[in-house]
Amino acid sequence: MKALTIWHLYAQALADRIKIYETRTWKTKYRGPVVIHTSARPMSAEDKALAQKFGIKGVKPGCVAAVADLTDCVLMVED
């Protein structure tokens, strides 16, 4: 199974459906299940404040936060 490693605040926000899109600089033709993995990077004070503001709990570094289904890849433009 494919996996995306994401800073753990944002991975948990995806798992909690607070965040619904993940942006990358690359595109993929892959569609199907993908593991959302939390990075081992320590949370900054700013990340902790955002987690508290949005009620994001259970943030654990280096863990699987969710399994998602990658269904589309959309080009992001400045507009």
N, C-alpha and C positions, 0 to 999 in steps of 0.2 A: 504494500500500500504506500502511496506517496504521502509525504509529510511537508508541512510548512512550519518552520520555527519562527515564532513571532514574540516580540517583547511581551512578557507575561501579563502586564496590565491589559494590553490590546487583545491578546489571545483569550483572556477571560471575558473581556467585553464581547468578543465574537461568540464565545460559548453561551453567554447570557443574553445574546441577541440585542445588545445595546449598540454594537457596531455590526453593520451588515455587509460592508465591503472591505476587502483587503487590497491594497495597491502594491504593485511590484513594477520594476523597470523592465521586466521581460514578459513576453506572452508565452502561452503554452497551448498546445493542441489537446492536452490531456483533459478528459472529462470523467468524473466519477468520484468515488470516495477519497477523502484526504484527511489525514490526521492533523489537527491543530496542536502544535507542540509549544510549550512555553519555554522561552530562553532562560538560561541560568544567570543572566545579567541582573545584578541587584537593582531594585527599584529606586529611582531618585526621589527626592522630597517632592518634586513636582508630580511624579507618577503616583505617589502615595496620596497627595492631595486630590488628584483626579479620581482615584479609586474611591476615596471617601465621598467626594462630591456626587458621584454617580451610583454609589451604593454597591460597588463591585467588591465582593468578598471571595474568599477561597482562592486567592491568587497564590499559586505555588510555583516557584521556579523549577525548570527542568522536568516538567510533567506533561502528560497529555491532557489538554483542557477539553477537547471535543473531537468528534468525528463529523465532518461536513461532507456535502456533496458539491463538488465543483461543477457548475453547470454552464458557465459562460466566461468569456474573457473580453472585456470591454476596453477600448482605447480611451484613455483619459486625456482630455485636452484642457487648455487653460480656461476656455469659455465655460 
